[in-house]
Each structure stands twice: as C-alpha cells, then as structure tokens.
Amino acid sequence: MIPIANITVATNSDIPQIVSLVNSAFRGDTSKKGWTTEADLLIGPQRTDEASVLEMFLKPDAVILKHTEPDGSISGCVYLEKQENRIYLGMLTVSPEIQAKGIGKLLMEAAETHAQAMGCNAIIMTVISVRTELIAWYERKGYYDTGIKKPFPVNELFGKPTQKLEFIQLQKDI
C-alpha cells in the first residue's frame, strides 16, 4: 500500500478505538452530529463490538486502514477484504465531529491503492438501500449500483430495524 496522509494499517491494539469510533458514527446521539448516522434506522447502542472487529482482523486477505490525528487518536477507518479479483469495502467511518473534511475521501483513495496493489480490478460494497444521500456520495466517487440486492441481517446485538431494510451492492471498476 502506498502511504496516503496519515493512513496506516490498524493493529489489534487499535480495536477498542475502532469500535468506539464506529459506534459513535453510526448509533446514538453522537452519530447525529454527522451525516452517516443510522440511528433512525436501527434502534440500539452499537454497530459493532470488539469480538466482531477482532474477527475482521483474523480473516485472511483482510485489513483495516485507519486515519490517525496528530494526537494519535483514530478519526477514520475502513475495512478491506480481498474476495477473488475484487476488494470488499466495509465499515467506512469518519468521526461525526469532523465529517465532510476530506478524511472519507482519503480513506477511499487508500482503498483503491490497496485494491490495485492486491491485483484487484474492482471494489464492491453493500449499502442500506434507503441511505440515498450515502449512495449518492459513493456514486460521485465512481461507484454504481450493480442491481444485486441482499437481505439486511437482523442481529439484536447490533440494532433492531425501525423499518424493512435491504442492502444494495455498489461497485467501482479500477
């Protein structure tokens, strides 16, 4: 991976900070300070937990990239997993306190660089279909709807949906 402005590979010791960051960006009142909140779609305090993030670290061909502030705090992260000739991108997160300042864009650029270094020709992701503002953001970055839909997993540990949800798959060819 080519270094991009304060983005490095996360390690197991980063798990508590990553869990806190992700939960703050997607759930609860703190998440409502940013535009990536899912708090109105899912009732519950957490989007992930330490066991789930550790499981991500243990997958072969997977990595979590992190954006670190000068004080050492993690302000953004993204999960990348090689799946055949594509990279699956998940858990793109930026602290709600500093969203819309270019950190998400840097993480996306780092994801593309990583995908190319892994010999992949596309990046795929799933997004909740009713998150139209998020889908539009990804489309501005070159992603398109593949037409593939997937059921939204219901796991009480990570929130109870307030409505029927499904994922759509987005892809960017690189």
ChimeraX attribute file (.defattr): number of C-alpha atoms within 10 A of each C-alpha:
attribute: neighborCount
match mode: 1-to-1
recipient: residues
	/A:1	15
	/A:2	9
	/A:3	11
	/A:4	13
	/A:5	11
	/A:6	14
	/A:7	21
	/A:8	18
	/A:9	14
	/A:10	20
	/A:11	13
	/A:12	13
	/A:13	9
	/A:14	16
	/A:15	19
	/A:16	13
	/A:17	14
	/A:18	26
	/A:19	18
	/A:20	17
	/A:21	22
	/A:22	25
	/A:23	22
	/A:24	25
	/A:25	29
	/A:26	29
	/A:27	25
	/A:28	20
	/A:29	13
	/A:30	16
	/A:31	21
	/A:32	18
	/A:33	16
	/A:34	18
	/A:35	14
	/A:36	20
	/A:37	21
	/A:38	20
	/A:39	22
	/A:40	14
	/A:41	19
	/A:42	22
	/A:43	16
	/A:44	17
	/A:45	16
	/A:46	20
	/A:47	22
	/A:48	20
	/A:49	17
	/A:50	15
	/A:51	11
	/A:52	12
	/A:53	18
	/A:54	16
	/A:55	9
	/A:56	16
	/A:57	19
	/A:58	11
	/A:59	11
	/A:60	10
	/A:61	13
	/A:62	17
	/A:63	19
	/A:64	25
	/A:65	21
	/A:66	26
	/A:67	24
	/A:68	18
	/A:69	12
	/A:70	7
	/A:71	6
	/A:72	8
	/A:73	14
	/A:74	21
	/A:75	22
	/A:76	27
	/A:77	28
	/A:78	24
	/A:79	22
	/A:80	26
	/A:81	21
	/A:82	20
	/A:83	14
	/A:84	11
	/A:85	14
	/A:86	22
	/A:87	28
	/A:88	20
	/A:89	23
	/A:90	16
	/A:91	17
	/A:92	20
	/A:93	25
	/A:94	28
	/A:95	25
	/A:96	22
	/A:97	15
	/A:98	13
	/A:99	18
	/A:100	13
	/A:101	10
	/A:102	11
	/A:103	22
	/A:104	20
	/A:105	13
	/A:106	17
	/A:107	26
	/A:108	18
	/A:109	14
	/A:110	22
	/A:111	22
	/A:112	23
	/A:113	17
	/A:114	20
	/A:115	24
	/A:116	18
	/A:117	11
	/A:118	15
	/A:119	13
	/A:120	19
	/A:121	15
	/A:122	17
	/A:123	24
	/A:124	21
	/A:125	20
	/A:126	21
	/A:127	20
	/A:128	19
	/A:129	16
	/A:130	14
	/A:131	14
	/A:132	11
	/A:133	11
	/A:134	15
	/A:135	20
	/A:136	13
	/A:137	11
	/A:138	20
	/A:139	15
	/A:140	10
	/A:141	13
	/A:142	13
	/A:143	20
	/A:144	17
	/A:145	18
	/A:146	12
	/A:147	9
	/A:148	10
	/A:149	16
	/A:150	15
	/A:151	11
	/A:152	16
	/A:153	12
	/A:154	12
	/A:155	9
	/A:156	11
	/A:157	12
	/A:158	18
	/A:159	19
	/A:160	14
	/A:161	19
	/A:162	11
	/A:163	9
	/A:164	9
	/A:165	16
	/A:166	15
	/A:167	18
	/A:168	19
	/A:169	18
	/A:170	22
	/A:171	21
	/A:172	20
	/A:173	13
	/A:174	13
